[in-house]
C-alpha cells in the first residue's frame, strides 16, 4: 500500500477562507492517530470560489475536495483516509485508477471553469509546492535557461525568439517584449538592471501576487533569461510589502536558486554571465506601477514619474540601462523558450498573441484566477468560465483594466480579448482586472468609487491629475447626493480629456476612463440622477424615498422600533407612515420589514 498524499491549498485566497485551520486540523489528526499520510501544501489553483481546497492522492486515484471547513475535514479523514470511502458530497473532481482515466466532475460548471482555460503563466500554480525547487524542476523548471546555455544561444537569438512569439508586456501598456529587450540590449554599459514590477495596485495585481506565491521560480527563470538577453547583471523584484506570503516564498526561491548555483557567478555554465536577484519592498503606491516612478522608488526617492525620453532602456535605475516587465510577462518567458515562438504565436489574434490572466471578481458565480487565450470573447469568460451572474441576476457591466479601466455594457460582451479591441471600447487591458457588475449596481456610484481611488493615488506631480481628479470626484459626489446640475456631465468630460492630455504617466492618462465610459454607455443613469433626482439602481441613498404601503402593513411596529430618528408613526395593528422630512434614508425599516410593506423609489 502506497502512502496517501494530502495537499492543502495555502495561497492568500485559501488562507483567507480558512485553509490554514484545515491544514492544522489534518496535521494534528495525522500525528495523533499515526496515519500513513504525507501532508503537503500548494498555492492558488485559481478556483477561489471553492476555497479551501484539499487534494487526496491514494491507491484508488485522485480526489479534489472544495469548500472545506474543520468539521468537514474530520469527516474526510474518518471516511476517506481511514475507511477508503470518499465523501461525494464535497468532491469537486476525481480520477479513478490510472492516469489514462479522464478527470470526472460532480458539476459541469467546475469542468468548464478548468477546461475552458489555456494555462501557460498559471501552468504550475496549484500543482507544485511553491517552496520546493525540486517540484518546480519536476515540471521542466530551469530547463529553458539550460537550453539557452546548452544550445549556446546569443543574446540576439533569445531576443528574436521573444519578438517572433509576439509576446506583449502584460503590465498594461502592451509594448512588445522582444522589442523592449532589444532596446535595452542595444545600449552598452558595464552595469545593467532587469526589474520585475510586482507592485501594480489594481485587481489584476491579485494575479501577480498569486503567481509569486504559487510559482516564484518561473518568475526568477524568466528574469534570468531576460538578463542574459540584455546582458544585465542585477535583478530586482519590486514587490509591495502588503504581499508578505509572496515575499516569503520569493526569498525562499532565491536562496534555493543560489544554493544550486542558478544565481551568482557564471550561472548555468555560461562564462561571464554573473547574475543575482534581490527584492525591494514597495509601499504599495499605485503610481509605482509606472516604470519611471518605480525606478524613483527603488532609488529611495518619492515615487513620481518623469518625462521620457530618455527611456529606462537607455537611462533607468541609477542612470544605467534598465528593462522592466511585470510578473505575468516574465512567467511566459521560459515556456516560450522551451516550446518555441511558433507555439505561443498560434494562440491569440493577429496583434495579441498567447494568453491573458484575469482576476475575475464581482457579481460572478465563479470568482478567481483565469487564464484564457487571446481572442476569446468577454462573454465567454464571464458566462462560460465564470458561470454567469450570481443569484441569476441580470448582467449590467464589466470593468476591465483596474481602477483606471473602463466599464463596458452588455452590447459589448462579444468584444474579443486583445489589446486593440479592448482599447477601442474605451477600456484597457491593464494588468488583468475583470470586475463584473449586475443590475443592482449604480454606474455613477461606480465611477465615483474609482475616481476616489485615483484621486488618493495621484502622486500630485501633474496639475490636472492632482486637482482635476479632485474636481471630478466633487462633481460625482454631488450627483450621487441629489445635488447634480445640468452641465455637470459636460464638465466631467471636459476635465477628463484635459487630465488625459496633460498627464505624464499612464495613471493620469487613463484616470478618467471609468467616468468617460460610464457616461458613454450609461448616460441615462447620469441624467436620471441629475434631472429626475432618482437612482435607477436604488443605491444612492440621498436619492431614495422610503414609503409604507398601507395595504401590506400589518402594524407590527418593528419598523418604528428600528428607525434611529423616530420618523415612523402608527398605532399597533394599524398601517404606519414615514415622515419624509425626518427620514435619513438609512434603510433600517426596509431591511427589517417581514411583510414587504416598505417600498423604495
C-alpha positions in Angstrom: 0.0 0.0 0.0 1.4 3.3 -1.1 1.5 6.3 1.2 -1.6 8.5 0.9 -0.7 12.1 0.0 -2.9 15.1 1.1 -2.3 18.6 -0.3 -3.9 21.8 1.1 -4.1 25.0 -1.0 -2.4 27.7 1.1 -2.4 30.7 -1.2 -3.7 34.0 0.2 -7.2 33.3 -1.0 -7.2 29.8 0.6 -5.8 31.2 3.9 -8.5 33.9 3.9 -11.1 31.2 3.5 -9.7 29.2 6.5 -7.3 26.8 4.7 -4.6 27.2 7.4 -7.1 25.9 10.0 -7.9 23.0 7.8 -4.2 22.2 7.4 -3.6 22.4 11.1 -6.5 20.1 11.8 -5.2 17.5 9.3 -1.7 17.7 10.6 -2.9 17.2 14.2 -5.0 14.2 13.4 -2.3 12.6 11.3 0.1 12.9 14.2 -2.4 11.9 16.9 -3.7 8.8 15.0 -0.4 7.9 13.5 -1.8 7.8 9.9 0.2 6.8 6.9 -0.3 10.1 5.2 2.1 12.6 3.7 0.8 16.2 4.2 2.0 18.9 1.8 0.9 22.4 0.6 0.4 24.1 -2.7 -0.9 27.6 -3.7 -3.9 29.0 -5.5 -5.2 26.8 -8.4 -7.4 29.7 -9.5 -10.7 28.2 -8.2 -11.0 30.8 -5.5 -14.8 30.3 -5.3 -14.3 26.8 -4.0 -11.6 27.6 -1.3 -10.5 26.0 0.9 -9.3 23.1 -1.4 -7.9 19.8 -0.3 -6.4 17.2 -2.7 -6.1 13.5 -1.9 -3.9 11.0 -3.8 -4.3 7.4 -2.8 -4.2 3.8 -4.2 -7.6 4.3 -5.9 -7.0 7.6 -7.6 -7.1 11.4 -7.2 -9.8 13.4 -5.4 -10.3 17.2 -5.1 -12.5 18.5 -2.2 -13.8 22.1 -2.1 -15.4 24.5 0.4 -13.9 22.5 3.3 -14.0 23.6 6.9 -12.7 22.0 10.1 -15.7 19.8 10.6 -15.8 18.5 7.0 -12.0 17.9 7.4 -12.7 15.5 10.2 -15.3 13.7 8.1 -12.9 13.4 5.2 -10.2 11.9 7.4 -12.6 9.5 9.0 -14.4 8.4 5.8 -11.7 8.7 3.1 -8.3 8.4 4.7 -9.2 5.8 7.4 -12.0 3.8 5.7 -11.3 4.5 2.0 -14.8 6.0 1.4 -14.6 9.3 -0.5 -17.2 11.9 0.5 -19.0 12.5 -2.7 -21.0 15.5 -1.4 -17.8 17.6 -1.1 -16.0 16.4 -4.2 -15.3 18.8 -7.0 -13.5 16.3 -9.2 -11.9 12.9 -9.1 -9.9 10.5 -11.2 -10.1 6.7 -10.5 -7.3 4.3 -11.4 -4.5 5.1 -13.8 -3.6 8.5 -15.3 -5.4 7.4 -18.6 -8.8 7.8 -17.0 -10.3 11.2 -17.5 -11.0 13.7 -14.7 -14.6 13.4 -13.6 -16.6 16.4 -12.2 -19.6 16.5 -10.0 -20.7 19.8 -11.6 -20.3 20.7 -15.2 -19.7 24.3 -14.2 -16.4 23.3 -12.5 -15.4 21.4 -15.6 -16.0 24.5 -17.7 -14.0 26.7 -15.3 -10.9 24.5 -15.6 -11.1 23.1 -19.1 -12.2 26.4 -20.7 -8.7 27.8 -19.9 -5.3 27.6 -21.5 -2.6 27.7 -18.9 0.9 29.0 -19.6 1.5 31.6 -16.8 -0.5 29.5 -14.3 0.8 26.1 -15.5 2.4 25.3 -12.1 0.2 27.3 -9.8 -1.7 24.8 -7.6 0.2 21.9 -8.9 3.6 22.2 -7.1 4.8 23.1 -3.6 6.0 26.7 -4.3 8.6 26.3 -1.6 10.3 23.4 -3.3 12.7 24.0 -6.2 12.6 20.2 -6.8 8.9 20.4 -7.5 9.5 23.2 -10.0 12.2 21.3 -11.7 10.0 18.2 -12.0 7.7 20.2 -14.3 10.5 21.4 -16.7 11.7 24.1 -14.4 15.0 25.8 -15.3 15.2 23.7 -18.5 14.6 26.9 -20.6 17.7 28.7 -19.2 19.6 25.4 -19.6 18.5 25.2 -23.2 19.9 28.7 -23.8 23.2 27.6 -22.3 23.3 24.1 -24.0 22.5 25.5 -27.4 24.9 28.4 -26.9 22.2 30.9 -27.9 23.3 34.5 -28.3 21.5 37.5 -26.8 20.2 38.2 -30.3 18.9 34.7 -30.6 16.9 35.0 -27.4 15.6 38.4 -28.3 14.5 37.2 -31.7 12.5 34.3 -30.2 10.7 36.8 -28.0 10.0 39.1 -31.0 8.8 36.2 -33.1 6.5 34.9 -30.3 4.6 38.2 -30.3 4.6 38.4 -26.5 3.5 41.9 -25.4 4.1 43.2 -21.9 1.3 42.1 -19.6 1.6 45.1 -17.2 -0.9 47.2 -19.1 0.8 49.1 -21.9 1.2 46.0 -24.1 4.5 47.0 -25.6 6.3 44.2 -27.5 8.5 42.4 -25.0 11.2 41.3 -27.5 11.5 44.9 -28.9 11.8 46.3 -25.3 14.6 43.8 -24.7 16.3 44.7 -27.9 16.4 48.4 -27.0 18.0 47.6 -23.6 20.5 45.2 -25.2 21.5 48.0 -27.7 22.8 50.3 -25.0 26.2 49.3 -23.9 27.2 49.6 -20.2 29.3 47.8 -17.7 26.2 47.7 -15.5 22.6 46.9 -16.4 19.4 46.1 -14.5 16.4 44.0 -15.1 13.4 44.7 -12.9 10.2 42.8 -12.2 7.3 45.0 -11.4 5.2 43.2 -8.8 3.6 46.3 -7.3 0.6 47.1 -9.6 -2.2 48.2 -7.4 -5.4 47.1 -9.2 -7.4 43.9 -9.0 -5.1 42.4 -11.6 -2.3 42.6 -9.0 -4.0 39.7 -7.3 -2.8 37.7 -10.3 0.8 38.9 -9.8 0.6 38.0 -6.1 -0.8 34.6 -6.9 2.0 33.7 -9.4 4.6 34.9 -6.9 3.0 32.8 -4.2 2.4 29.7 -6.3 5.3 29.6 -8.8 8.1 32.0 -7.8 10.8 30.1 -9.7 9.0 30.7 -13.0 9.5 34.5 -12.5 13.1 34.0 -11.4 13.8 31.9 -14.5 12.1 34.5 -16.8 14.3 37.2 -15.3 17.4 35.1 -15.8 16.6 34.7 -19.5 15.8 38.3 -19.8 19.0 39.3 -18.1 21.0 37.1 -20.4 19.3 38.7 -23.4 20.0 42.3 -22.4 23.3 41.4 -20.7 22.2 42.6 -17.2 24.0 41.6 -14.1 21.5 42.8 -11.4 17.9 41.8 -11.0 15.4 43.4 -8.7 11.8 42.3 -7.8 9.8 45.4 -6.7 7.0 43.9 -4.6 4.6 45.7 -2.4 5.1 45.0 1.3 1.4 44.1 1.7 2.2 40.7 0.0 4.1 39.0 2.9 3.5 35.5 1.6 4.7 36.3 -1.8 7.8 38.0 -0.4 8.4 35.0 1.9 8.2 32.5 -1.0 10.4 34.7 -3.3 13.1 34.8 -0.6 13.0 31.0 -0.3 13.1 30.6 -4.0 16.1 33.0 -4.4 18.0 31.2 -1.7 17.3 27.8 -3.2 18.5 29.0 -6.6 21.7 30.4 -5.1 22.4 27.1 -3.4 22.2 25.3 -6.8 24.4 28.0 -8.4 21.5 29.1 -10.5 22.2 32.6 -9.3 25.7 34.0 -8.8 28.8 33.7 -10.9 28.9 32.1 -14.4 25.4 30.6 -13.9 24.4 27.6 -15.9 27.9 27.3 -17.2 27.7 30.5 -19.2 31.1 32.1 -18.8 30.8 35.7 -17.8 27.1 35.6 -17.0 27.0 36.8 -13.5 23.5 37.5 -12.2 21.7 37.7 -8.9 18.3 38.9 -7.8 17.2 40.9 -4.8 13.8 42.1 -3.5 12.8 45.7 -3.0 9.6 46.1 -0.9 7.4 48.9 -2.0 4.9 51.0 -0.1 2.0 50.0 -2.3 1.6 53.2 -4.3 -0.5 52.7 -7.4 1.6 55.2 -9.4 4.7 52.9 -8.9 3.2 50.6 -11.5 4.6 53.3 -13.9 8.2 52.3 -14.6 9.9 55.7 -14.1 8.0 56.1 -10.8 9.0 52.6 -9.8 12.7 53.4 -10.6 12.5 56.5 -8.4 11.1 54.5 -5.5 13.9 51.8 -5.8 16.4 54.6 -5.6 14.9 55.8 -2.4 13.0 58.8 -3.8 9.4 59.6 -3.8 7.5 57.5 -6.4 6.8 60.1 -9.1 7.1 59.7 -12.9 9.5 61.7 -15.0 9.5 62.8 -18.6 10.6 60.4 -21.3 13.0 60.3 -23.2 15.4 59.2 -22.1 13.6 55.8 -21.6 14.7 53.4 -19.0 16.3 51.2 -21.7 18.9 54.0 -22.1 18.9 55.6 -18.6 17.0 53.8 -15.9 17.9 52.7 -12.5 20.9 54.7 -11.2 21.2 56.1 -14.7 22.0 52.7 -16.2 20.2 50.8 -19.0 17.2 49.0 -17.4 14.5 46.7 -18.6 11.2 46.5 -16.6 8.5 43.8 -17.1 5.7 42.6 -14.8 5.3 39.2 -13.2 3.0 37.8 -15.9 5.3 38.8 -18.7 8.3 37.0 -17.1 6.2 33.9 -16.3 5.7 33.5 -20.0 9.3 33.6 -21.0 10.6 30.1 -20.1 7.5 28.4 -21.7 8.2 30.3 -24.9 11.9 29.3 -24.9 11.1 25.6 -24.3 8.1 25.3 -26.7 9.1 27.8 -29.4 7.9 31.1 -30.6 5.6 29.5 -33.1 3.6 27.6 -30.4 3.0 30.7 -28.5 2.1 32.7 -31.6 -0.5 30.1 -32.5 -2.6 31.3 -29.6 -4.5 34.6 -29.8 -5.2 37.2 -32.5 -3.1 38.8 -35.2 -1.7 41.5 -32.9 -2.2 39.9 -29.5 -0.5 36.5 -29.1 -0.6 34.0 -26.3 -2.9 34.0 -23.2 -4.0 36.6 -20.7 -4.6 36.0 -17.0 -7.6 37.8 -15.4 -8.6 38.2 -11.8 -12.3 37.6 -12.3 -14.3 39.2 -9.5 -17.5 41.0 -8.5 -21.0 39.7 -9.1 -19.9 36.5 -10.9 -20.6 33.0 -9.7 -17.1 31.6 -10.1 -14.6 34.2 -9.0 -10.9 33.5 -9.2 -7.9 33.5 -11.5 -8.5 32.5 -15.1 -6.1 32.3 -18.0 -7.6 32.3 -21.4 -6.2 32.5 -25.0 -6.3 36.0 -26.5 -9.2 36.2 -28.9 -11.8 34.7 -26.5 -14.8 37.0 -26.0 -15.6 38.7 -22.7 -18.9 37.0 -22.8 -17.3 33.5 -22.8 -15.0 34.4 -19.9 -17.9 35.7 -17.7 -20.7 33.3 -18.7 -18.8 30.0 -19.5 -15.7 30.1 -17.4 -17.2 32.4 -14.7 -20.5 30.6 -14.7 -22.6 33.8 -15.2 -24.1 36.3 -12.7 -24.7 35.5 -9.0 -28.2 34.8 -7.9 -29.3 34.7 -11.6 -29.5 38.5 -11.7 -29.1 40.4 -15.0 -25.6 41.4 -16.2 -25.1 45.1 -16.3 -21.4 46.0 -16.9 -17.9 44.7 -16.6 -14.9 46.8 -15.8 -11.6 45.9 -17.5 -8.2 47.2 -16.5 -8.4 48.1 -12.9 -9.3 51.4 -11.2 -8.3 53.4 -14.4 -10.0 50.9 -16.7 -13.3 51.3 -18.4 -16.9 50.0 -17.8 -18.4 48.1 -20.7 -22.1 47.3 -21.2 -23.9 44.2 -22.3 -23.8 45.1 -26.0 -20.0 44.9 -25.9 -19.8 41.4 -24.3 -18.8 39.9 -27.7 -15.6 42.1 -27.8 -12.6 39.8 -28.2 -9.9 39.9 -25.7 -6.9 41.6 -27.3 -5.2 44.9 -26.8 -6.5 46.7 -29.8 -10.2 45.5 -29.5 -10.4 46.4 -25.8 -8.7 49.8 -26.2 -11.2 50.6 -29.0 -14.1 50.4 -26.5 -12.5 53.0 -24.1 -11.4 50.4 -21.6 -7.8 49.0 -21.2 -6.4 45.5 -20.7 -4.4 46.7 -17.7 -2.8 44.0 -15.7 -5.9 41.8 -15.8 -8.7 43.1 -13.6 -12.2 42.0 -14.7 -14.9 43.2 -12.3 -18.5 42.0 -13.1 -21.5 44.1 -12.1 -25.2 43.2 -12.1 -28.5 45.2 -12.3 -28.1 46.3 -8.6 -25.0 48.4 -9.5 -25.3 52.2 -9.9 -22.8 53.2 -12.6 -22.5 56.8 -11.3 -21.6 55.4 -7.9 -19.1 53.0 -9.5 -17.4 56.0 -11.3 -17.3 57.9 -8.0 -15.7 54.9 -6.3 -12.9 54.5 -8.8 -12.3 58.3 -9.0 -11.9 58.4 -5.2 -9.2 55.7 -5.5 -7.5 57.5 -8.4 -7.7 60.9 -6.6 -6.0 59.4 -3.5 -3.3 57.6 -5.5 -2.3 60.5 -7.7 1.3 61.4 -6.9 0.4 65.1 -7.4 3.1 66.0 -9.9 0.8 66.9 -12.8 -1.6 69.7 -12.1 -4.7 68.3 -13.9 -4.2 64.9 -12.4 -3.8 66.3 -8.9 -6.6 68.9 -9.0 -8.7 67.7 -11.9 -9.4 64.3 -10.4 -10.4 66.0 -7.2 -12.9 68.3 -9.0 -14.3 65.3 -10.9 -14.8 63.5 -7.6 -16.6 66.5 -6.2 -19.0 66.6 -9.1 -19.7 62.9 -9.0 -20.3 63.2 -5.2 -22.8 66.0 -5.8 -24.6 64.0 -8.4 -25.0 60.9 -6.1 -26.2 63.2 -3.3 -29.0 64.6 -5.5 -27.3 67.9 -6.0 -26.3 67.4 -9.6 -26.9 70.3 -12.1 -27.4 70.5 -15.8 -24.0 70.8 -17.4 -22.2 68.5 -14.9 -21.8 65.7 -17.5 -20.1 68.2 -19.9 -17.9 69.5 -17.1 -16.8 65.9 -16.3 -16.0 65.2 -19.9 -14.0 68.5 -20.3 -11.9 67.7 -17.2 -11.4 64.1 -18.2 -9.9 65.0 -21.6 -7.7 67.7 -20.1 -6.4 65.2 -17.5 -5.7 62.6 -20.2 -3.9 65.1 -22.4 -1.7 66.7 -19.8 -0.5 63.8 -17.6 3.0 62.4 -17.7 2.2 58.8 -16.8 -0.3 56.1 -17.6 -2.1 56.6 -14.3 -3.1 60.2 -15.2 -3.7 59.4 -18.9 -6.1 56.6 -18.0 -7.6 58.0 -14.8 -10.8 59.4 -16.4 -11.6 56.1 -18.1 -14.2 54.9 -15.6 -16.1 58.3 -15.9 -15.8 58.6 -19.7 -17.0 55.0 -20.3 -19.9 55.2 -17.8 -21.0 58.5 -19.5 -20.6 57.0 -22.9 -22.5 53.7 -22.2 -24.8 54.6 -19.3 -25.5 58.3 -19.8 -29.2 57.8 -19.0 -28.2 56.9 -15.4 -26.4 60.2 -15.0 -29.4 62.1 -16.4 -31.7 60.3 -14.0 -29.6 61.4 -11.1 -29.3 64.9 -12.3 -32.7 65.7 -13.8 -35.1 63.3 -12.1 -33.2 63.1 -8.8 -33.5 59.3 -8.9 -31.0 56.5 -8.7 -32.4 53.7 -11.0 -30.3 51.1 -9.2 -31.5 52.3 -5.8 -28.0 52.6 -4.5 -27.5 56.3 -3.8 -29.4 56.8 -0.5 -29.9 60.6 -0.7 -32.0 60.0 -3.8 -34.2 57.2 -2.3 -37.7 57.6 -0.9 -39.0 55.1 1.6 -42.7 54.7 1.9 -45.1 52.3 3.6 -47.8 50.5 1.6 -50.9 50.7 3.9 -52.4 47.6 2.1 -49.5 45.5 3.2 -48.6 47.0 6.5 -50.0 44.9 9.5 -49.0 47.5 12.1 -46.4 45.2 13.8 -44.4 48.3 14.8 -41.0 46.7 14.0 -40.1 49.5 11.5 -40.8 52.2 14.1 -38.7 50.5 16.7 -35.7 50.1 14.3 -35.9 53.7 13.0 -33.0 55.6 14.6 -34.7 59.0 14.3 -38.3 58.1 15.1 -39.5 59.1 11.7 -42.2 56.4 11.6 -45.6 56.7 13.3 -48.6 54.5 13.7 -50.8 52.5 16.1 -50.3 48.8 16.7 -52.2 46.7 14.2 -52.8 49.9 12.1 -50.9 51.0 8.9 -47.8 53.1 9.8 -46.4 56.0 7.8 -43.0 57.7 7.4 -42.4 61.4 7.9 -40.3 62.2 4.8 -38.8 65.4 6.3 -37.3 63.3 9.2 -36.2 60.3 7.2 -32.4 59.9 6.9 -32.6 57.2 4.2 -30.8 54.7 6.4 -33.0 51.7 5.1 -33.4 50.2 8.6 -37.2 50.0 8.1 -36.8 48.3 4.7 -34.2 45.8 6.0 -36.4 44.7 9.0 -39.9 44.6 7.5 -41.1 41.0 7.2 -44.2 41.8 5.2 -42.7 43.5 2.2 -44.6 46.7 3.1 -41.8 49.1 2.6 -41.2 50.4 -0.9 -38.1 52.2 -2.2 -38.2 54.5 -5.1 
